[in-house]
Amino acid sequence: MRLPSRKIHRFHVINPKTDRRHEQRFESQEDVLVRFEHTGRSFPGVAYDIGKKGLKLESNIPLESGMNLQVTFPKALGHVRAFGRVIWAHPIPNHTSFESGLSLDVWYGIIEGEHSWKTYKGHKPRKDRRLTSR
């Protein structure tokens, strides 16, 4: 009696690379002021790839996953700010600054309705880095 082979002959992609984000990201860059919710301490940063539910933050301050932050856009009219938490963080190789991914829960100070966050997102869709070969 021969036992069935355990070798897998097919591979099915359950969660394809392009399906990880809930929204399309756009190339953007905006100077921001970041505030720790638990201490009130503020520091400057630069927001990239801004979306309704997230952004990438570069700063000189190391952050940790789970930190609650307020991100203020000082150049905006109407005191636009977003509240969220750090999802991932790491130092930028060969650089003195750090980058972090923020999940945004809510936007405040938006004058033009719920979609005016698009003012910051940029106009050019961001290339999906996960689809390029390394």
C-alpha positions as CSV (number, residue, x, y, z in Angstrom):
1,M,0.0,0.0,0.0
2,R,1.4,3.3,-1.1
3,L,0.9,6.4,1.0
4,P,-0.3,9.6,-0.7
5,S,2.4,12.2,-1.4
6,R,2.5,15.2,0.9
7,K,3.9,17.3,-1.9
8,I,1.7,20.3,-2.7
9,H,1.2,20.5,-6.5
10,R,-0.6,23.8,-6.6
11,F,-0.2,27.0,-4.8
12,H,-3.3,29.3,-4.3
13,V,-2.8,32.9,-3.4
14,I,-5.2,33.7,-0.6
15,N,-4.2,37.3,0.1
16,P,-2.4,38.7,-3.0
17,K,0.2,41.4,-2.5
18,T,-2.0,44.1,-4.0
19,D,-4.8,43.4,-1.5
20,R,-3.1,44.4,1.7
21,R,-4.2,48.0,1.9
22,H,-7.7,49.3,2.2
23,E,-7.0,52.4,0.1
24,Q,-4.8,53.5,-2.7
25,R,-1.8,55.6,-1.6
26,F,-0.7,58.7,-3.4
27,E,2.7,60.4,-3.5
28,S,2.5,63.4,-1.1
29,Q,4.8,65.3,1.3
30,E,3.6,67.7,3.9
31,D,5.3,69.3,6.9
32,V,3.5,68.4,10.1
33,L,3.6,68.9,13.9
34,V,3.2,65.7,15.8
35,R,2.0,65.6,19.4
36,F,2.1,62.6,21.9
37,E,-1.4,62.2,23.3
38,H,-0.2,60.9,26.7
39,T,2.4,63.6,27.4
40,G,1.4,66.5,25.2
41,R,5.0,66.8,23.9
42,S,5.3,68.0,20.3
43,F,7.9,67.6,17.6
44,P,8.1,68.4,13.9
45,G,7.9,65.8,11.2
46,V,7.1,65.2,7.5
47,A,4.1,63.2,6.4
48,Y,4.3,61.1,3.2
49,D,1.8,58.9,1.3
50,I,-1.2,60.5,3.0
51,G,-4.5,58.7,2.8
52,K,-7.8,58.9,4.7
53,K,-6.9,56.0,6.9
54,G,-3.1,56.3,7.2
55,L,0.2,58.0,6.4
56,K,4.0,57.5,6.7
57,L,5.7,59.8,9.1
58,E,9.4,60.8,9.1
59,S,10.8,62.4,12.2
60,N,14.0,62.7,14.4
61,I,12.1,61.1,17.3
62,P,11.9,57.3,17.6
63,L,8.4,56.0,18.0
64,E,7.0,52.7,19.1
65,S,4.0,50.6,17.9
66,G,0.8,51.5,19.7
67,M,1.6,55.1,20.6
68,N,-1.3,57.5,20.1
69,L,-0.5,60.6,18.2
70,Q,-2.1,63.8,16.9
71,V,-0.8,65.1,13.6
72,T,-1.4,68.8,12.8
73,F,-1.0,70.3,9.4
74,P,0.2,73.9,10.2
75,K,0.0,75.2,6.6
76,A,-3.6,74.3,6.3
77,L,-6.5,76.7,6.9
78,G,-9.0,75.6,9.5
79,H,-6.5,73.9,11.9
80,V,-6.6,70.5,10.1
81,R,-5.4,67.6,12.3
82,A,-5.6,63.8,12.4
83,F,-5.6,61.4,15.3
84,G,-4.2,57.9,15.1
85,R,-1.7,55.4,16.4
86,V,1.7,54.0,15.3
87,I,1.4,50.7,13.5
88,W,5.1,50.2,12.6
89,A,8.3,52.1,13.2
90,H,12.0,51.7,12.4
91,P,15.2,53.8,11.9
92,I,16.0,54.8,8.3
93,P,19.2,53.0,7.3
94,N,22.3,55.3,7.1
95,H,20.3,58.3,8.4
96,T,19.6,59.9,11.7
97,S,15.9,60.0,11.4
98,F,13.1,57.4,11.8
99,E,10.0,56.5,9.8
100,S,6.7,55.2,11.1
101,G,3.4,54.0,9.7
102,L,0.3,55.6,11.3
103,S,-3.2,54.3,11.2
104,L,-5.6,57.3,11.3
105,D,-8.9,57.0,13.2
106,V,-10.3,60.5,12.6
107,W,-9.7,63.9,10.9
108,Y,-10.7,67.2,12.5
109,G,-10.9,70.8,11.2
110,I,-11.9,69.8,7.7
111,I,-13.9,72.6,6.1
112,E,-14.8,71.1,2.8
113,G,-16.5,67.9,3.9
114,E,-15.4,64.4,4.6
115,H,-13.2,64.0,1.5
116,S,-11.1,67.1,1.8
117,W,-8.2,65.0,3.2
118,K,-7.5,64.5,-0.5
119,T,-5.9,68.0,-0.5
120,Y,-2.9,66.4,1.1
121,K,-2.7,63.1,-0.7
122,G,-1.0,64.4,-3.9
123,H,-2.1,63.8,-7.4
124,K,0.1,60.9,-8.6
125,P,-0.7,57.4,-7.5
126,R,2.2,55.8,-5.6
127,K,4.0,52.9,-7.1
128,D,3.4,49.7,-5.2
129,R,6.8,48.7,-3.9
130,R,5.7,45.2,-3.2
131,L,5.3,44.5,-7.0
132,T,8.8,45.4,-7.9
133,S,11.6,42.8,-7.9
134,R,14.4,43.2,-5.4
